[in-house]
Amino acid sequence: MNIRTVNVIIAREYLTKVKKKSFLLTTFLGPIFFAALCILPSLIMLMAEDKGKRVGVVDESGIVMPYMTDSGQMTYVDYSGSPADSVKNRYFELDLDALVLISELDTVSRTVSVSAYSQKPLSVDMKEALRANVNNAVEEYRLATYDIKGLKQILEEVRADVPVSTYTMDDSGQEKITSSEVYMIVSLVLSVIIYMFIAMFSAMVMQSVIEEKSTRVVEVLISSVNSLELMFGKIMGVAAVALTQFFLWIVLTAVIVLGVSPFIGIDAIMASAAMQGDQMSMMTGTDMLAVSSGSELPAVMSTLAGLNYGEILLSFVIYFVLGYLLYASLFAAIGSAVENEADTQQLQMPVTIPLLIAFFIAFYAFKAPDSQVVFWGSMIPFTSPIVMMARIPFGVPVWELALSIGLLLVTFVAMAYISAKIYKVGILMYGKKTTFRDLYKWLKQK
């Protein structure tokens, strides 16, 4: 393979792509989109709230209404002195947004039943607020039935919320306070970013190959260079374009977010971050409350300061480059075998499935980073770029990193050889829908 020829192809691919209007458009629209993802949750959180809702309450139990306290979200109107059916019939003339009927108190089970009526479906926030108020009332009633002086205070004093401080020790026995939640967040962020990079940039290579094949430009190129030089030149050229675009996205997104945040307010953004942290808690089953509230701030700061950023950055670059080269070569072979993107679905499946499996393993790797499924996911070359990046924040032995990178490199070389053989035949093949049997025949050709 002639390196000078490959460099010419890389330069051509790079300059061709960056001069396109679509490149400029996506480069400047991308940061707006990413900035919107950062800012919109804050705006939506502030704007998507029920306000000024009138809720009528018929409390036949006699214990709930005192706990229905007005808020900016809802104003409660007491109709407990009127029959429930009568109030229901007058629902529209009373100008209510909802009507809540509370049954008589069941003295056996010491509870009530609640029915809410509204013209439109009740929002989740309104339902949760109603349920919280009713639960408070029932709990207070049940505590009172025990007739134990100071029972509520006793329960408050008995209820425990014991924090667990975690430490790591090095070989010399030196201790360092850490936060498992920080490791989890870093693990998730690294795995998601590298998954997006590999999937997006590799698909870009396939689209470029299809574009040149459909316009017959490749026939001119293949007459001057061999297929292997063309394929690798295209892969490296698209990588340069993608990295340029990504760098511009980071810079422009940061400028937009920093420019808009003074108008929105840092408090709103932090509140949005806390809300998203709570949502992450529900998805992952971990307690992010301490981290978001700052009660573990020393552990968080110690963990962030103790991360081996050099190892993380170097590993990220290595796994991204090798993972991208592996998948880009496979996607280039797929692109050469078809004439339009609609025909790629069947051929893409065996390539995209390992990527998805790797993402799902990495998403839960923080729960048990040394478990068998995570370990082998970080060793198998088709999943290791993503899964290993999820493990690295928790500490990975050097021999495991070396073995994983070595296997990934060997697999890339093997897949590049196979892809080059498919590319050589497929790039000039027209008029027939390619099947897996065709790919096998092309591999057998010398």
N, C-alpha and C positions, 0 to 999 in steps of 0.2 A: 504494500500500500504506500503510495507516494504522499508524504506528509505535506509537501508544498501544494499538491492538488487538493488535498483535504482542506487546507487553510483557505484556498481560493473559494471552495464551496461554502465553507463556514462564513466567510466575508460576504459572499453573494446572498446567502440565506439571511444573514443578519440585516444587511442593508435593504434587501427587498422587503423584509417584514416591517422594519421600523419606519419605512417611508410610506407605508399604507395608511390610509385615513382611518381604517378600523383600529390600527395600533394606537394612533393618537387619541381616537375616541375612547377606547377602553382604558387607556392610560389615565385619562383625566376623569372619566366617569367612575372608574374603579374606586379611587379614593373617596369620592362622594358617597358611593355605596357603602364602603367600609366605615366611613365616619358616621353614616346614618345608623349602621348597626350598633355603634357605640353610643350615639346620642338618643336615638328614637326610644329605647326602653325607658329613659328618664322622662321624655315628653309623654309617652303613652301612660306611664305610671301616674303622672300628674293629672293627665286629662281624662283617662279612662276610669273615672270613679263615679259611682252613683252619688248625686248630690240633691238635697232638698226633697227626698222622697217622703210622701205622707203615708204612714202605715196605721191603719185602724186596728185596734186590739180589743177583742172580747175575751176577758179573762174570767172563766167560770171557776177557776181553782182558787183565786184569791191570793196566790203567792207569787205570781210571775210579774204582774204589771209594775210593781215597784222597781223591778230590775230593768225595765224597758226605758233606758235613759236616752234622751235625745242626743244626736250627734250631727255633724255636718252632713253625714250621709243620709240619715233618716230622722224623721220627726214622728213620734208615736202619739196617737190620739186614742184616748180611753173611751170605749163604748161598753164597758163591762156591765153597766146597769141596764142595757137593752138586750132583748132576746137575739140570739145569734142569727136566726133566720130573717128577722126584721132588718138587721144591719146588712146582711147579704143582699136583700132585695133593694136596699137603698145605696148599694155600692157606688154606682155611677153618679148619683146626685150628691154624694158626699165628697166627690172629687178625690178619691183615694188612689194611690198607686198599688197598694196591696192591703189585704184584710187578713188578719191572723186570728184564728179561733183556737182558744186553749180550753181543753176539756176540764171537767171537774176532777179534783184530785182523787187518785186511786190510793186509798189508805193502806191497801195490802202491799202493792208494789212500790208505794210512795213515789209515784211519778205522774206525769200528765201526758196527753197526746196533743200534738200541735198540727193544725192544718192552715196552710197559707193559700190565699186566693188572689189572683191578679189577672188583668186583661192580657198582659204580655208575660211570657215566661220570666220567673223570678231570677235575678242575677245571682251568681254564685256568692258574691260578697254579701248581698242582702240576706241570703239564706244562712250563711255562716254567722253573720251578726245576730240573727234571730236565734239560731241554735245556741250560740254562746250565752246569750242572755237567759234563755230558758234553762240551760244546764246550770248556770250559776244559782238560779232561783231554786231549782230542785235540790242541788247539793246543800244549799243553806238550810232548806227545810229538813232534809235528812239528818244533818248534823244536829238540828234543834230537837229532833225526836229522841235522841239519845239522852237528852237532859243531863249532860255532863258539863259542868262549869268550865269554861275556857277550852272547849274541845277544838274549836277552830284554830286557836292559837297553838294548841298542842300539836295538831296535824302539821301546821306550818313549820313548827320547830323540828318535827320528826322528819319531814320531807328532806331528802338528801340530794345534793347535786355536787358530787365530789369530782373535782378536776383531776385528770391524770397527766402528770408531767413525764415526758419521755426524754431519754438521754441516749446518746450514742457514745461508745467507747472505742478508742483506737487501740492498736496493738500494745501501746505503752500503758494502757489503762486510763488515759486522760478522758474525762467526761465532758460532754457538750450537750446542752439542752437543745431539743429539736421539736419541730411540729410536723406530725404525720400529714396533717391537712395541706401544708405547703408543698410537701413532696407530691401529694396527690395532684394538686393543681398544676405543678410543673410537669408532671408525668402526662396528664391529659393534654395540656397545651402543646407539648413537644410532639406527641403522637398525632394529634389532629393536624398540626401544621405540616409535618412531613408527609402525612397521607394526602393532604390537599395538594402539596407541591408535586408529588410523584404522579398522582392521578391527572392533574390539570396539565402539567407540562408534557407528559407522555402522550396524552390525547392530542395535544397541539402538534406533535410530530406526525401522528397519523393523519390529521386533517391536512397538513402541508403536503404529505405524500399523495393523498387522494386528489388534492387540488392540482398538483402538477401532472398527475397521470390523466385526469379527466380533460385537461386542456392540451394534452399531447406535448407539453414542454419537455417532459422527461425523455422523449425520444431523441430530442436534440442533445440533451445533456449526456445521455448514455452513450452517444456516439463519440464523445470526447473523453469521458472518464469511465472507469469500471464501476460496477454496481456497489462494491464494498466501499469504495471511496465516497460515492454519492450518498450512501445510507449514513455513514458515520459523519460526513460533513454536514448533512441535514440535521442529524441528532444534535451535534455540538452547536450548530448555528441557531437552532431553535432554543437550545438551552441558554445561549447568550442573550437571545431576545427575551426569553422568559425572566431571566435573572435581572436584566435591565428594567423590565416593566415592574417586577416585584419591588426592586429598590425604589423606583419612583413612587410606587403605591405607598410604601412605608413612609417616605418623606412627606408626600402630599397629604396622606391621611392624618399624620401627626400635626401638620400645619392647620388642617381644617378643624380637627378636634380641639386643639389648643386655642384656635381663633374663636370658636363658637362657645366653648365652655364658660367664659366670663358672662355671656348673656343668659345661659341656662342656669348657671350656678353650680359650684363644685359640690354643694350639699345634695343637690338633686341627683348628680351623677353617682355620688357615693351611696345614696339611698337605693338607686337602681342597682348598683353593684351588690349591695347587701341582699336585695330581693332576689337577684339572680343566684347569689350564693345559697339562699334558702331553697331555691328550685333545684340547684345542684345537689343539695343535701337529700332531697326527696328522691332524686334519680339514682344517686350513688349509695344512699343509706348511711351517710356519714354525717357527723355533727360539725357543720361549718359555722354555727352560731358564735362560738368562742372566738374564731378567727375574725369574723366580720365585726364583732363587737369590740375587739381589741383587748379582751381579757388575756389573751395569750401573746400579746405583742412582743415581750422579750424572746419567747421561743420562736416566733415568726421571724424576727429580725436576726436572731442567731442562726436559724436555718438558712435564710437567704444569704447571710454572710458566709456561711460554711459550705455552700454549694460549690462544687468544682466547675466553675464556668468554663475554664480552659478545656477540660475533658468533654463537657457538654457541647461546646461549640465545635471542637474538632470532630467529635463523634457525629454531630449533626451534619457537618459538611461531608464526611466520608460516607455516611449512610444515605444521605440525599444523592450524592454524585453516583454512587454505585447502584442504589435503588432506581434512580432515574435512568441510568444507562441500561440497566436490565429491562425495565418495563418499556422504555422508549424503543429499544431494538425490537421487542415483541410487537409493539404497536406499529412500528414502521413496516414490519413484515405483513401485518394485517392490512395496513393501508395499501401496500403494493398489490395485495391479492384481490382488491375490490375496485369498482369504478365509481362508487358513491357511498356516502355515509350510511344510507339505509341498508346496505348489504353487510355492514360490519357487525350487526347485532349478534348473529350466531357465532362468528369467529371471536368476538371480544369476550364472550362469557367465560371460557377457561382462563383468561388472563385477569379479568376483573374480580372473579370470585376469590382468589387468594388475597387480593387487596382488601376486600370487604371482611374476610375472615380475620386478617391482621388487625383491622380497625376495631372489630368487636373484641378481640383478645386484649388489645392495648387499652381499650376503654375501661376494662375491669382489672388491668394488671396491677394497679395500686393495692387491691385487696390482698393479693398474695403474689408479690413480684418474683418469688423463687419457686412457685408451684410448677408442677410438671408441664401443664399446658402452656404457661407463660414462658418457661425455659425453652421448650422446643419451638415455640413460636418465634423466639429470638434467635434461634439457630437455623431454622429452615430458611433458605435464601429468599423465597418468595414472600415471606412475612417478616423476616428479621429487621428490615429497615424501620418499620413502624413499631413493632413490639419491643425491639431493643431500646429505642429511644424512650419508651414508656418505663423501662426498667432502670435506665442509667441514673436517674435522680436518687434511687434507693441504694445505689452501689452495686457494681458488677465486677467480679474478678477479672483481672487482665487477661487470663487465659481464655475466658469465655468471650471477651471482646475480640481477641485475636482469632479465635476459631470461627466466630460468627462472620467477621470481615473476610477471612480467608475463604470460607464456603461461598459467601456472596460474590467475591471476585471470580472464583473458579466458575460458578454458575453463570455469571455474566458473560464470561468468555465463551462458554459452551452455547448459551442461548444466542449470543451475537453471531456465532458461526452458523447456527441453524437458521437464524433470521436472515442472514446474508444470502444463504442458498435460496430461501423462499423469495426474497426480494429480487434476486437476480432473474428469476423466471417470471414472477408475478408482475413486475413493473411494466413488462411489455405484453401482458396477456389481456385481451379485450374480448368482449362479446359473450362471455360465459360466466355464470354465477359460480364462484369458487366454493368448494366443499372441503371438509377435512381430508377426504380421500385425495383430492387434488394436491393439497399441501404435502401429503405423504409422498406422492409421486414426485413432486418437485424436489423433495429432500433426497430422494434416491438418485436423482440425476447427477452426473459428474460434470 
